[in-house]
Amino acid sequence: RQTWDLLRRARAGRVIVLTTHFMDEADLLGDRMAILSRGRLRCCGTPLFLKARLGAGYVLGLDVAPDAPRPAIKREVLRHVPGARALSSAPEECSFKVPMEQAQAFADLFTSLEERQEEWGIRSLGLSLTTIEEVFLKIAAQEDDEPPMPALLPTPPSERGCLSALVPSCLRRERPESRASTIVAVSVARTPSPSLPDLDLVKSPGPPESPTTADADHRLQVLKSGLHVKGRPGRACLFFNQFSASVMKRCYCAMRDHRTLALQVLMPLAVIVFALILLGIPVGARPSRTLGLHNYGTTEVLVSECGWAPEAEYWPSDVEYLAVPVNNSAELSEYARQTFRSHALGRLGGIVYRDEVLQLQIINNSQVPIVHMHATTFLHNTSAFHALPLYFRELNLARLRKATGNANATLRVTNHPLPLTPQQETVYNAFITVVAAIFVLIPFTFFPANCVAFIVKEREVKATHLQTLSGLQPLAYWTATYIFDNATLLITILLTLLAFVAFGREDITGDAERFCGALLLFVLYGLAAIALGYCCSFAFTNHSMAQNVLMMVNFLFGFVLVLGSQVMENLEDTKEINEELQKVYRAIPAYALGEGIIRLSIKSVLEFAYGRPIRVLDTEILGRPLLYLSVMTPVFFALTLIIDSNLPRRLRRMARDCLGSSSGPGCFCGGCGCQ
C-alpha cells in the first residue's frame, strides 16, 4: 500500500512504466494497460475499455435467504435480461453474468426484484463490473485454445518485417500435425529493387497434401499476390534507424538533465570568462609612490650631538631623535651596529651634521690624509629601499620651513618606476598568456568525465543491456553517443572562442589563422578525449565514481603534467629527458591540448626567439599536438568497439582452449607437458 501511495504521489508530470502480475494493482494504478501472453501483445487500452471489450460484462449478486425460490429468481432475471447467465448458487448467494449491451434493462429488473424482495427473501443485491483479472483469464483461455505456431521466421525482431505477423494468421485454424508437416519456414528474399519480396514455401517430407494443406497453400499464394508485404530492412537502413533513435534518446535525456547541461556547457564558459576578467586587469609598469616617513610609523633617527643643526626643530613630530655622542659618521655607524638589538623603535638610519670625512690623497707615492668638512651625512638602512630619499626629503623640508618661516610648508617626493622595456613587456605578456591558457585547460579536462558518467549510468541501470536485447547494434550506439557528445562540446568550444574574441585576447584569436588553429585544436581534442573516456568507462560500474576518477586523472594529465613539463623544459639538466617524455605525453589528449594552447599563446615569443615568422600549423606551434590527436582518435574509438565486443575475453577463452587441448588427460595446467 505504501508503494502504491508513493507511485500516486510521483506520477504527476511523469510517465511510469509498471510491470506486474497483480491485476488489481494494474487496475488501481494504471491509466493504460497492455496485457502480454506468451511473449505477444494481446490487448492495450484503458481499464474501462478493456473491461467493455473483453470482459464478461456485469456481475449481479443477490444475498438471499436459505429457503429462497431460486428458480423463480432466475426466471425473473432472464425475463428482463435474456442474455444473463447464472454463475454460482451458494446456500445464501446467487450471481448472474449480465452482458453490457443489455444494461438498459437494469432499471426494470431492479424494480421487479425490489417489489418481490419480501416474497422471495432477497436481503440485498449488488452490481459490479468485470475485473481486470477476469479479462486476463479470458485472454489466457483464448490463447490456450489456439494451437502453437511454428517459428516461421528465425530472424531477430529488429530485422523482421511484417510478414511474420501475417503468415501465421492464415494458418491459425489448421490442425497442428498437418501444419507442422507442411509449413516449416517462410523465407523472405531481399533484393535491391523496391518490388515485393518472394515467398518461398519450404516443405518437409511428410504425408501427401490434404485438402487442408492445399487450402493453406492457396491462401498463402493469395497473401503473396494481393498484399504489400515489407521484407526486413537492409543493414544500412537499419543502422540509420537505430542511429537516429539513439541520437533522439540522448537529446531527450539532455533536455531533462539540466545539471549535466550546466556542467558541460555553462560551467566551462563561466570559468573561462572569470579567468579572462582577472587577466584583463591592466598590469604594466608599477604605479608611482608618494614617499613619506608616515608610511613606516614612528621611527627613531640617530643624530650626532656635536653637530646639532638649528633646523632640527622643524622636523616632523612623528620622528624621535636620539642624540648620540659621536664626532663623525664612522663612529655613528659603529654605535648603530652595537645597539641594533636594544632599540625599541624602528631605525631607518642616522644624520651627522658637519661630518668629518677622511680622504686619502697620494702625493709623491705617499698617502696623505685630508679631512673635509661636509655639511650633512646620511646613514640609511639598505633594507628600507626608500630610507635615503625620505631623509633627504625631511632635511630639505626642515630647511624650507626655516627659510620661509612657514611651519606648514610641504614638500612631496614621488618615486616613478621605469617603464618596461619591449623585451620585458613581451615576456610579461607571454606569462599572462600562459596563465590564461592554463585556466582554459581546467574546464575542458572535466568535459570527458561528464560524458563517461552518462554511459556508465546507462550500464548501471541496465538500459544498455535492454537496448542490446532489443537489437541495437553496438556500432550504431557508440556512433550516436560519440556524435552527440562532440556536438555538445562544439557548442562549448564556439562559446569559448567567442569569449576570447569579446575580451580581445589576440594571442588565441588574434587573426583568422590563430582562430582556425585554436578551433581545430579544440575539436580534435574533443574527438580524442571523448573516445579515450569511452575506453575507460568499461573499468567502472558506478557513474559517480567514474566521473570523479576521470576528472582527477584528466586534471593531473592536462594541468599538472603540462606545468611539470614546462618546468623541465626550462631546466638544462632535464631538457633532453623532457623531449623524450613528450613523445609519450602527447598521446594523452589532455596534455596535447595543454601543449597546443600554451605554444599558440607564446607564438610571438617564439617568433622573437627564432627571428623568423612561424605559421600556426608548424611543428613549433600546433603541428605535433594536432598530429597526435588525429592519430589517436580512431585508435581510441576502435579500441572502444573492440572492448565492447568482448573480443579480449574471446581471445583469452580461445587461448585457454588451445592450451587445454594440447595438454594430456588429467592435466589442468594448460599444456605444461605433465602426463
C-alpha positions as CSV (number, residue, x, y, z in Angstrom):
1,R,0.0,0.0,0.0
2,Q,2.8,2.4,0.8
3,T,4.4,1.7,-2.6
4,W,1.1,2.5,-4.3
5,D,0.8,5.8,-2.4
6,L,4.3,6.6,-3.4
7,L,3.6,5.9,-7.1
8,R,0.4,8.0,-6.9
9,R,2.3,11.0,-5.5
10,A,5.1,10.7,-8.0
11,R,3.0,10.3,-11.1
12,A,2.4,14.0,-11.7
13,G,4.4,15.2,-14.7
14,R,6.0,11.8,-15.3
15,V,5.5,8.6,-17.4
16,I,5.8,5.5,-15.3
17,V,6.0,2.0,-16.8
18,L,4.9,-0.6,-14.3
19,T,5.0,-4.3,-14.9
20,T,3.0,-6.6,-12.6
21,H,1.2,-9.9,-12.3
22,F,-1.3,-8.4,-9.8
23,M,-4.3,-7.4,-11.9
24,D,-5.9,-5.3,-9.2
25,E,-2.7,-3.3,-8.8
26,A,-2.7,-2.6,-12.5
27,D,-6.3,-1.6,-12.4
28,L,-5.7,0.7,-9.5
29,L,-2.5,2.5,-10.7
30,G,-2.6,2.3,-14.5
31,D,-4.1,4.8,-16.8
32,R,-3.5,2.5,-19.8
33,M,-2.8,-1.3,-19.7
34,A,-1.2,-3.7,-22.0
35,I,-1.6,-7.5,-21.5
36,L,1.1,-9.8,-22.7
37,S,0.7,-13.5,-23.2
38,R,3.4,-15.9,-24.3
39,G,5.6,-13.0,-25.4
40,R,3.0,-11.3,-27.5
41,L,1.0,-8.2,-27.0
42,R,-2.7,-9.3,-26.9
43,C,-4.5,-6.1,-26.0
44,C,-3.9,-2.5,-24.9
45,G,-6.1,0.3,-23.7
46,T,-7.6,1.9,-20.6
47,P,-9.0,-0.4,-17.9
48,L,-12.6,0.6,-18.7
49,F,-12.1,0.0,-22.4
50,L,-10.6,-3.5,-21.8
51,K,-13.5,-4.4,-19.5
52,A,-16.0,-3.2,-22.0
53,R,-14.5,-5.0,-25.0
54,L,-13.0,-8.2,-23.4
55,G,-14.8,-8.5,-20.1
56,A,-17.7,-10.7,-19.1
57,G,-20.0,-7.7,-18.6
58,Y,-21.6,-7.0,-15.2
59,V,-22.0,-9.4,-12.3
60,L,-25.3,-9.3,-10.5
61,G,-25.0,-10.7,-7.0
62,L,-28.1,-11.5,-4.7
63,D,-27.9,-12.1,-1.0
64,V,-30.9,-14.4,-0.4
65,A,-32.4,-16.5,2.4
66,P,-31.7,-20.2,2.6
67,D,-35.2,-21.1,1.5
68,A,-35.5,-18.5,-1.3
69,P,-37.1,-19.7,-4.6
70,R,-34.0,-19.7,-6.8
71,P,-35.8,-20.9,-10.0
72,A,-38.3,-18.1,-9.7
73,I,-35.5,-15.5,-9.2
74,K,-33.6,-17.0,-12.3
75,R,-36.7,-16.8,-14.5
76,E,-37.3,-13.2,-13.4
77,V,-33.7,-12.2,-14.3
78,L,-33.9,-14.0,-17.7
79,R,-37.2,-12.3,-18.4
80,H,-35.7,-8.8,-18.2
81,V,-32.2,-9.7,-19.4
82,P,-32.4,-12.6,-21.8
83,G,-28.6,-12.8,-22.2
84,A,-27.9,-13.3,-18.5
85,R,-26.2,-16.5,-17.3
86,A,-26.0,-18.0,-13.9
87,L,-22.5,-18.1,-12.4
88,S,-22.9,-19.6,-8.9
89,S,-25.5,-20.7,-6.5
90,A,-24.2,-20.8,-2.9
91,P,-26.6,-21.5,0.0
92,E,-27.2,-17.8,0.7
93,E,-26.0,-16.3,-2.6
94,C,-26.6,-16.4,-6.3
95,S,-24.9,-14.5,-9.0
96,F,-25.5,-13.9,-12.7
97,K,-23.3,-12.6,-15.5
98,V,-25.1,-9.8,-17.4
99,P,-24.0,-8.6,-20.8
100,M,-23.1,-4.9,-21.1
101,E,-25.2,-4.4,-24.2
102,Q,-28.3,-5.1,-22.1
103,A,-27.6,-2.6,-19.4
104,Q,-30.7,-0.6,-20.3
105,A,-32.9,-3.3,-18.7
106,F,-31.3,-3.0,-15.3
107,A,-33.8,-0.4,-14.1
108,D,-36.8,-2.7,-14.7
109,L,-35.0,-5.7,-13.3
110,F,-34.1,-3.9,-10.1
111,T,-37.7,-2.6,-9.7
112,S,-39.1,-6.1,-10.1
113,L,-36.7,-7.6,-7.6
114,E,-37.4,-4.9,-5.0
115,E,-41.2,-5.5,-5.4
116,R,-40.7,-9.2,-4.6
117,Q,-37.9,-8.7,-2.0
118,E,-40.0,-9.9,0.9
119,E,-41.7,-12.7,-1.0
120,W,-38.5,-14.2,-2.4
121,G,-36.3,-13.5,0.7
122,I,-33.9,-11.2,-1.1
123,R,-31.9,-9.4,1.5
124,S,-29.7,-7.2,-0.7
125,L,-28.4,-7.1,-4.3
126,G,-25.3,-5.6,-5.9
127,L,-24.0,-4.9,-9.4
128,S,-20.2,-4.9,-10.2
129,L,-18.2,-4.5,-13.3
130,T,-15.9,-7.3,-14.6
131,T,-12.4,-7.2,-13.0
132,I,-9.2,-7.0,-15.0
133,E,-8.4,-10.4,-13.5
134,E,-11.3,-11.9,-15.4
135,V,-10.2,-10.1,-18.6
136,F,-6.7,-11.6,-18.2
137,L,-8.1,-15.1,-17.6
138,K,-10.3,-14.8,-20.6
139,I,-7.4,-13.8,-22.8
140,A,-5.3,-16.7,-21.4
141,A,-8.1,-19.1,-22.1
142,Q,-8.3,-17.9,-25.7
143,E,-4.6,-18.3,-26.0
144,D,-4.8,-21.9,-24.7
145,D,-7.4,-22.7,-27.3
146,E,-5.1,-21.7,-30.2
147,P,-2.6,-24.3,-31.5
148,P,1.1,-23.4,-31.1
149,M,2.6,-21.6,-34.1
150,P,5.9,-22.7,-35.6
151,A,8.9,-20.4,-35.8
152,L,8.4,-19.3,-39.3
153,L,11.0,-16.5,-39.5
154,P,14.0,-17.2,-37.3
155,T,15.3,-13.6,-37.7
156,P,15.8,-11.2,-34.8
157,P,12.9,-8.8,-34.0
158,S,14.9,-5.8,-35.1
159,E,15.3,-7.2,-38.7
160,R,11.9,-8.8,-39.1
161,G,9.3,-7.4,-41.4
162,C,5.6,-7.6,-41.1
163,L,5.3,-11.0,-42.8
164,S,5.7,-12.8,-39.5
165,A,2.5,-11.2,-38.3
166,L,0.5,-12.0,-41.4
167,V,1.5,-15.6,-42.3
168,P,0.5,-17.3,-39.0
169,S,-3.0,-15.8,-39.3
170,C,-3.7,-17.7,-42.4
171,L,-2.7,-21.0,-40.8
172,R,-4.2,-20.4,-37.4
173,R,-7.2,-22.8,-37.9
174,E,-5.2,-25.7,-39.2
175,R,-4.5,-28.8,-37.2
176,P,-1.1,-28.8,-35.5
177,E,0.1,-32.0,-37.1
178,S,-0.8,-31.1,-40.7
179,R,0.6,-27.6,-40.3
180,A,3.9,-28.8,-38.8
181,S,4.4,-31.3,-41.6
182,T,3.6,-28.8,-44.3
183,I,4.8,-25.4,-43.5
184,V,8.3,-25.3,-41.9
185,A,9.6,-21.8,-42.7
186,V,8.8,-18.9,-44.9
187,S,11.9,-17.1,-46.3
188,V,12.0,-13.5,-47.4
189,A,14.3,-12.9,-50.4
190,R,15.8,-9.4,-50.1
191,T,16.6,-7.7,-53.4
192,P,17.9,-4.2,-54.0
193,S,14.8,-3.5,-56.1
194,P,11.7,-2.0,-54.4
195,S,9.5,-4.8,-55.7
196,L,7.7,-7.2,-53.3
197,P,9.8,-10.0,-51.8
198,D,9.4,-13.5,-52.9
199,L,7.8,-16.0,-50.6
200,D,9.2,-19.5,-50.9
201,L,7.2,-22.3,-49.4
202,V,9.6,-24.9,-47.8
203,K,8.1,-28.3,-47.4
204,S,9.4,-31.2,-45.4
205,P,8.9,-34.9,-46.1
206,G,5.5,-36.0,-44.8
207,P,2.2,-37.4,-45.9
208,P,0.5,-36.3,-49.2
209,E,-1.1,-33.0,-49.3
210,S,-4.6,-33.0,-47.8
211,P,-7.4,-30.6,-48.7
212,T,-6.5,-28.6,-45.6
213,T,-2.9,-28.1,-46.6
214,A,-3.9,-27.4,-50.2
215,D,-6.2,-24.7,-48.9
216,A,-3.4,-23.3,-46.8
217,D,-1.2,-23.1,-49.9
218,H,-3.9,-21.3,-51.8
219,R,-4.3,-18.7,-49.1
220,L,-0.6,-18.2,-48.8
221,Q,-0.4,-17.5,-52.6
222,V,-3.3,-15.1,-52.2
223,L,-1.3,-13.4,-49.4
224,K,1.8,-13.2,-51.6
225,S,0.0,-11.8,-54.7
226,G,-2.6,-9.5,-53.0
227,L,-0.8,-7.9,-50.0
228,H,2.1,-5.5,-50.0
229,V,4.5,-7.2,-47.6
230,K,7.6,-5.5,-46.4
231,G,10.8,-7.5,-46.2
232,R,13.3,-7.0,-43.4
233,P,15.1,-3.7,-43.8
234,G,18.7,-3.6,-45.2
235,R,21.7,-3.1,-43.0
236,A,22.2,0.5,-44.0
237,C,18.6,1.4,-43.3
238,L,18.6,-0.5,-40.0
239,F,21.8,1.2,-38.9
240,F,20.4,4.7,-39.8
241,N,17.1,4.0,-37.9
242,Q,18.9,2.9,-34.8
243,F,21.4,5.7,-35.1
244,S,18.6,8.3,-35.3
245,A,16.7,6.8,-32.4
246,S,19.8,6.8,-30.2
247,V,20.5,10.4,-31.0
248,M,16.9,11.4,-30.2
249,K,17.2,9.5,-26.9
250,R,20.3,11.5,-26.0
251,C,18.6,14.7,-26.9
252,Y,15.6,13.9,-24.7
253,C,17.9,12.9,-21.8
254,A,19.9,16.1,-22.2
255,M,16.8,18.3,-22.2
256,R,15.6,16.6,-18.9
257,D,19.0,16.6,-17.2
258,H,19.7,20.3,-16.5
259,R,22.6,19.5,-14.1
260,T,24.6,17.8,-16.8
261,L,23.8,20.6,-19.3
262,A,25.1,23.1,-16.8
263,L,28.3,21.1,-16.1
264,Q,29.1,20.5,-19.8
265,V,28.2,23.9,-21.3
266,L,27.7,26.7,-18.8
267,M,30.4,25.8,-16.2
268,P,33.3,25.8,-18.6
269,L,32.2,29.1,-20.1
270,A,31.8,30.6,-16.7
271,V,35.3,29.6,-15.6
272,I,36.9,30.9,-18.7
273,V,35.0,34.2,-18.6
274,F,36.1,34.6,-14.9
275,A,39.7,33.9,-15.8
276,L,39.6,36.4,-18.7
277,I,38.1,39.1,-16.4
278,L,41.0,38.6,-13.9
279,L,43.6,38.5,-16.7
280,G,42.1,41.6,-18.2
281,I,43.1,43.8,-15.3
282,P,45.9,46.0,-16.8
283,V,49.2,45.4,-15.1
284,G,52.1,47.3,-16.8
285,A,54.7,49.3,-15.0
286,R,54.2,49.6,-11.3
287,P,52.4,52.7,-10.1
288,S,54.1,55.8,-8.7
289,R,54.5,56.0,-4.9
290,T,54.5,59.2,-2.8
291,L,57.2,58.9,-0.2
292,G,56.9,59.9,3.5
293,L,58.1,58.7,6.9
294,H,54.5,58.3,8.0
295,N,54.4,55.1,5.9
296,Y,56.8,53.5,8.4
297,G,55.0,54.7,11.5
298,T,57.0,56.3,14.4
299,T,60.8,55.9,13.7
300,E,64.0,56.7,15.6
301,V,66.7,58.9,14.0
302,L,70.2,58.9,15.3
303,V,71.8,62.4,15.3
304,S,75.3,63.3,16.4
305,E,75.5,65.6,19.4
306,C,78.4,67.6,18.1
307,G,76.7,68.7,15.0
308,W,73.2,69.6,16.2
309,A,71.6,71.8,13.5
310,P,69.2,74.6,14.3
311,E,66.7,73.4,11.6
312,A,66.2,70.2,13.6
313,E,63.3,71.8,15.4
314,Y,61.3,71.8,12.1
315,W,61.5,68.1,11.7
316,P,58.1,66.3,11.7
317,S,56.5,65.3,15.0
318,D,56.3,61.5,14.2
319,V,60.1,61.2,14.3
320,E,62.0,60.5,17.5
321,Y,65.5,61.9,17.7
322,L,68.3,60.3,19.7
323,A,71.4,62.4,20.3
324,V,74.5,60.2,20.1
325,P,77.9,61.4,21.4
326,V,79.9,60.8,18.3
327,N,82.1,63.0,16.1
328,N,81.7,61.6,12.7
329,S,79.7,59.1,10.6
330,A,82.1,56.3,11.2
331,E,81.5,56.5,14.9
332,L,77.7,56.7,14.4
333,S,77.8,53.6,12.2
334,E,79.7,51.7,14.9
335,Y,77.2,52.8,17.5
336,A,74.2,51.7,15.4
337,R,75.9,48.3,14.9
338,Q,76.5,47.8,18.6
339,T,72.9,48.7,19.7
340,F,70.9,47.2,16.9
341,R,69.4,44.6,19.3
342,S,68.5,47.1,22.1
343,H,66.4,49.8,20.4
344,A,62.5,49.7,20.6
345,L,61.5,51.9,17.7
346,G,62.4,51.2,14.1
347,R,65.6,52.7,12.7
348,L,65.9,53.8,9.1
349,G,69.3,55.4,9.6
350,G,71.0,58.5,11.1
351,I,72.2,62.0,10.4
352,V,75.6,63.5,11.1
353,Y,75.9,67.3,10.8
354,R,79.3,68.8,9.9
355,D,80.7,65.4,9.4
356,E,84.5,64.9,9.1
357,V,85.2,62.7,6.1
358,L,88.7,61.3,5.9
359,Q,90.1,61.1,2.4
360,L,93.5,59.8,1.2
361,Q,95.5,61.7,-1.4
362,I,98.6,60.2,-2.9
363,I,101.5,62.7,-3.2
364,N,104.9,61.5,-4.3
365,N,103.9,57.9,-3.9
366,S,102.7,58.5,-0.3
367,Q,99.3,58.6,1.2
368,V,98.4,62.0,2.7
369,P,95.1,62.0,4.8
370,I,92.9,65.0,4.2
371,V,89.9,65.9,6.3
372,H,87.0,67.5,4.6
373,M,84.2,69.2,6.5
374,H,80.8,68.3,4.8
375,A,77.5,69.8,5.8
376,T,75.5,66.7,6.4
377,T,75.9,62.9,6.0
378,F,73.0,60.4,5.9
379,L,73.4,56.8,7.1
380,H,70.5,54.7,5.9
381,N,69.2,51.1,6.3
382,T,69.6,49.4,3.0
383,S,66.7,47.0,3.7
384,A,64.4,50.1,3.7
385,F,64.5,51.0,0.0
386,H,63.1,54.4,0.5
387,A,65.1,55.5,3.6
388,L,67.7,57.6,1.8
389,P,65.2,59.7,-0.3
390,L,63.0,60.1,2.7
391,Y,65.7,61.5,4.9
392,F,66.8,63.8,2.1
393,R,63.2,65.0,1.8
394,E,62.8,65.6,5.6
395,L,66.1,67.6,5.7
396,N,65.1,69.8,2.8
397,L,61.6,70.2,4.2
398,A,63.1,71.4,7.5
399,R,65.4,73.9,5.8
400,L,62.4,75.1,3.7
401,R,60.3,75.7,6.7
402,K,63.2,77.5,8.5
403,A,64.0,79.7,5.5
404,T,60.3,80.7,4.8
405,G,59.2,80.8,8.4
406,N,56.2,78.7,7.4
407,A,55.8,75.7,9.7
408,N,53.1,74.3,7.4
409,A,55.1,74.2,4.2
410,T,55.0,70.8,2.4
411,L,57.4,69.0,0.0
412,R,56.2,66.0,-1.9
413,V,58.6,63.3,-3.2
414,T,57.3,60.7,-5.7
415,N,59.1,57.6,-6.9
416,H,58.3,56.9,-10.6
417,P,59.4,53.3,-11.7
418,L,61.0,53.0,-15.0
419,P,58.7,51.7,-17.8
420,L,59.1,48.1,-19.1
421,T,61.4,47.6,-22.0
422,P,60.0,45.9,-25.1
423,Q,61.6,42.6,-24.2
424,Q,60.3,42.8,-20.6
425,E,56.8,43.6,-21.9
426,T,56.9,40.6,-24.3
427,V,58.0,38.2,-21.6
428,Y,55.3,39.6,-19.2
429,N,52.6,39.2,-21.8
430,A,53.7,35.7,-22.5
431,F,53.5,34.8,-18.9
432,I,50.0,36.2,-18.6
433,T,49.0,34.3,-21.8
434,V,50.3,31.0,-20.3
435,V,48.2,31.6,-17.2
436,A,45.2,32.2,-19.4
437,A,45.9,29.0,-21.3
438,I,46.1,27.0,-18.1
439,F,42.7,28.4,-17.0
440,V,41.3,27.2,-20.3
441,L,42.6,23.7,-19.6
442,I,40.7,23.3,-16.3
443,P,37.1,23.2,-17.6
444,F,38.0,21.3,-20.8
445,T,39.6,18.5,-18.9
446,F,36.4,17.9,-16.9
447,F,34.1,17.5,-20.0
448,P,35.0,13.9,-21.0
449,A,34.3,12.8,-17.4
450,N,30.7,14.1,-17.7
451,C,30.2,12.1,-21.0
452,V,31.5,8.9,-19.4
453,A,29.2,9.3,-16.4
454,F,26.1,9.1,-18.6
455,I,27.4,5.9,-20.3
456,V,28.3,4.2,-17.0
457,K,24.9,5.2,-15.6
458,E,23.1,3.6,-18.5
459,R,25.1,0.4,-18.0
460,E,24.4,0.7,-14.3
461,V,20.6,0.8,-14.6
462,K,20.7,-1.9,-17.3
463,A,19.5,0.5,-20.0
464,T,22.3,-0.5,-22.3
465,H,21.5,-4.2,-21.7
466,L,17.9,-3.6,-22.6
467,Q,18.8,-1.8,-25.8
468,T,21.2,-4.6,-26.8
469,L,18.5,-7.2,-26.3
470,S,16.2,-5.2,-28.5
471,G,18.6,-5.5,-31.3
472,L,20.6,-2.2,-31.1
473,Q,23.9,-2.6,-32.9
474,P,27.0,-1.6,-30.9
475,L,28.3,0.5,-33.8
476,A,25.1,2.5,-34.0
477,Y,25.0,3.0,-30.2
478,W,28.6,4.2,-30.0
479,T,28.5,6.3,-33.1
480,A,25.3,8.1,-32.0
481,T,26.7,8.7,-28.5
482,Y,30.1,9.9,-29.9
483,I,28.5,12.4,-32.3
484,F,26.1,13.7,-29.7
485,D,28.9,14.3,-27.1
486,N,31.1,16.0,-29.6
487,A,28.2,18.2,-30.8
488,T,27.6,19.3,-27.3
489,L,31.4,20.0,-26.8
490,L,31.4,22.0,-30.1
491,I,28.8,24.4,-28.5
492,T,31.2,24.9,-25.6
493,I,34.2,25.4,-27.9
494,L,32.4,28.1,-30.0
495,L,31.3,29.9,-26.9
496,T,34.8,29.8,-25.5
497,L,36.3,31.2,-28.7
498,L,33.7,33.9,-28.8
499,A,34.6,34.8,-25.2
500,F,38.3,35.2,-26.2
501,V,37.2,37.4,-29.1
502,A,35.0,39.5,-26.9
503,F,37.8,40.1,-24.4
504,G,40.3,40.8,-27.1
505,R,42.8,38.0,-26.4
506,E,44.8,38.3,-29.6
507,D,47.2,35.5,-28.5
508,I,44.5,32.9,-29.1
509,T,42.1,34.5,-31.6
510,G,44.1,37.5,-32.9
511,D,43.7,36.7,-36.6
512,A,41.9,34.1,-38.8
513,E,44.9,31.8,-38.7
514,R,45.1,31.7,-34.9
515,F,41.3,31.3,-34.6
516,C,41.1,28.4,-37.1
517,G,44.1,26.8,-35.4
518,A,42.5,27.0,-31.9
519,L,39.2,25.7,-33.3
520,L,40.9,22.7,-34.9
521,L,42.8,22.0,-31.7
522,F,39.7,22.0,-29.5
523,V,37.7,19.9,-32.0
524,L,40.4,17.3,-32.3
525,Y,40.9,17.3,-28.5
526,G,37.2,16.5,-28.1
527,L,37.3,13.7,-30.6
528,A,40.3,12.0,-28.9
529,A,39.4,12.8,-25.3
530,I,35.8,11.5,-25.5
531,A,36.9,8.3,-27.3
532,L,39.5,7.7,-24.6
533,G,36.8,8.3,-22.0
534,Y,34.7,5.6,-23.6
535,C,37.6,3.1,-23.3
536,C,38.0,3.9,-19.6
537,S,34.2,3.6,-19.0
538,F,34.4,-0.2,-19.0
539,A,36.5,-0.1,-15.9
540,F,33.7,1.4,-13.7
541,T,30.3,0.1,-12.5
542,N,29.3,3.3,-10.7
543,H,28.8,6.5,-12.6
544,S,29.7,8.9,-9.7
545,M,33.0,7.1,-9.2
546,A,33.7,7.1,-12.9
547,Q,33.1,10.9,-13.1
548,N,35.2,11.7,-10.1
549,V,38.2,9.5,-11.0
550,L,38.3,10.7,-14.6
551,M,38.0,14.3,-13.5
552,M,41.1,13.8,-11.3
553,V,43.0,11.9,-13.9
554,N,42.3,14.4,-16.7
555,F,43.2,17.3,-14.3
556,L,46.6,15.6,-13.5
557,F,47.4,15.0,-17.1
558,G,46.0,18.2,-18.5
559,F,47.1,20.6,-15.8
560,V,49.8,19.2,-13.5
561,L,51.7,17.3,-16.2
562,V,51.7,20.3,-18.5
563,L,53.1,22.5,-15.8
564,G,55.7,19.9,-14.9
565,S,56.7,19.5,-18.5
566,Q,57.1,23.3,-18.9
567,V,59.4,23.5,-15.9
568,M,61.5,20.6,-17.1
569,E,61.8,22.2,-20.5
570,N,63.3,25.3,-19.0
571,L,65.9,23.4,-16.9
572,E,69.1,22.5,-18.7
573,D,69.5,19.2,-16.7
574,T,66.1,17.9,-17.6
575,K,65.5,19.4,-21.1
576,E,66.6,16.4,-23.1
577,I,64.7,13.9,-20.9
578,N,61.6,16.1,-21.2
579,E,61.8,16.0,-25.0
580,E,61.7,12.2,-25.0
581,L,58.9,12.1,-22.5
582,Q,56.8,14.5,-24.5
583,K,56.6,11.9,-27.3
584,V,54.7,9.7,-24.8
585,Y,52.8,12.6,-23.2
586,R,51.3,13.8,-26.5
587,A,49.3,10.5,-26.8
588,I,47.2,11.8,-23.9
589,P,44.6,14.2,-25.3
590,A,44.6,16.5,-22.2
591,Y,48.4,17.0,-22.5
592,A,48.2,17.6,-26.2
593,L,45.6,20.3,-25.6
594,G,47.6,22.0,-22.9
595,E,50.8,22.0,-25.0
596,G,49.0,23.3,-28.0
597,I,47.3,26.2,-26.1
598,I,50.5,27.2,-24.5
599,R,52.5,27.2,-27.7
600,L,49.8,29.1,-29.5
601,S,49.7,31.7,-26.8
602,I,53.5,32.3,-26.9
603,K,53.7,32.3,-30.7
604,S,55.0,35.9,-30.6
605,V,57.8,35.0,-28.1
606,L,58.8,32.0,-30.3
607,E,59.0,34.2,-33.4
608,F,61.1,36.7,-31.4
609,A,63.4,33.9,-30.3
610,Y,63.8,32.2,-33.7
611,G,64.0,35.5,-35.5
612,R,61.5,34.4,-38.2
613,P,57.7,34.2,-38.7
614,I,56.1,30.9,-37.7
615,R,52.8,29.5,-39.0
616,V,50.3,28.1,-36.6
617,L,50.4,24.6,-38.1
618,D,54.2,24.4,-37.9
619,T,55.7,21.8,-35.6
620,E,56.9,24.5,-33.3
621,I,53.3,25.6,-32.6
622,L,50.3,23.2,-33.2
623,G,51.8,20.7,-35.7
624,R,52.8,17.9,-33.2
625,P,49.7,18.1,-31.0
626,L,47.3,18.1,-33.9
627,L,49.1,15.1,-35.5
628,Y,49.0,13.1,-32.3
629,L,45.3,13.9,-31.7
630,S,44.4,12.9,-35.3
631,V,46.2,9.6,-35.0
632,M,44.9,8.7,-31.5
633,T,41.2,9.5,-32.2
634,P,40.5,6.4,-34.5
635,V,42.7,4.3,-32.3
636,F,40.7,5.1,-29.1
637,F,37.3,4.6,-30.9
638,A,38.3,1.3,-32.4
639,L,39.6,0.2,-29.0
640,T,36.2,1.0,-27.6
641,L,34.4,-1.1,-30.1
642,I,36.8,-4.0,-29.5
643,I,36.3,-3.9,-25.8
644,D,32.5,-3.7,-26.2
645,S,32.5,-6.7,-28.5
646,N,34.2,-8.9,-25.8
647,L,36.9,-9.7,-28.2
648,P,39.6,-9.8,-25.5
649,R,37.6,-12.2,-23.5
650,R,37.0,-14.4,-26.5
651,L,40.8,-14.4,-27.3
652,R,41.5,-15.4,-23.7
653,R,39.0,-18.2,-23.9
654,M,40.4,-19.4,-27.2
655,A,43.9,-19.4,-25.7
656,R,42.7,-21.4,-22.7
657,D,41.0,-23.9,-25.0
658,C,44.1,-24.2,-27.2
659,L,46.4,-24.7,-24.2
660,G,43.9,-27.1,-22.6
661,S,43.6,-29.2,-25.8
662,S,47.4,-29.5,-26.0
663,S,47.7,-30.9,-22.5
664,G,47.4,-34.5,-21.7
665,P,44.4,-36.2,-20.0
666,G,44.0,-35.0,-16.4
667,C,46.3,-32.0,-16.9
668,F,44.9,-28.8,-15.6
669,C,47.9,-26.5,-16.1
670,G,47.4,-25.8,-19.8
671,G,49.9,-27.8,-21.8
672,C,52.8,-27.9,-19.4
673,G,53.8,-31.3,-20.5
674,C,52.9,-33.2,-17.4
675,Q,51.2,-36.6,-18.2
